[in-house]
Amino acid sequence: MNRKCAIIGIALLSCVAAIAAAEEVWVKRPSLPIREGKGAAFATVATARQGDKLSVVGHEGKWLKVQLGDKQGYVYEDSISAREIKAGGDDLRAALGGPDTSALAADAAAKGLEPQAVAYAKNKNLSSASLEKMIARRNAITGQQWISFTNEGKVGAAKP
């Protein structure tokens, strides 16, 4: 009986230690869409703000599966920091991943499709028409269609 209790006790301590060691990260960008899949073509399930703390559920290459409140989804590693970030750094460098970003990844191109990019273009007296067309095109396909395209090249193919 004592051995059984000891094993249960060790198992409980292991669970508590795993919960206590949960990885947390902070959002570097002014706004960060948390997506249902790994890529900008996937729908946004939640939006985090600069300084928000996210719980890491898992690592999949350069993508992290995170939790914000009761929502789970994916963010690219350049968008978050292992160090706490304070809200309010609303400059372009923060929008592109912060001063400690070593290189812009493929996901960075999609960051320009967010509403802040249109507002930025308008503030600088730049035409936002091209950005608005890109946003419309991005919203015209689903994440699953994007995967199909990259795997088979069949986005928009007529169904029999």
Secondary structure by P-SEA (a helix, b strand, c coil): caaaaaaaaaaaaaaaaaaaabbbbbbccccccccccccccccccccccccbbbbbccccccccccccccccccccccccccccccccccccccccccccccccccccccccccaaaaaaaaaacccaaaaaaaaaaaacccaaaaaaaaaccccccccc
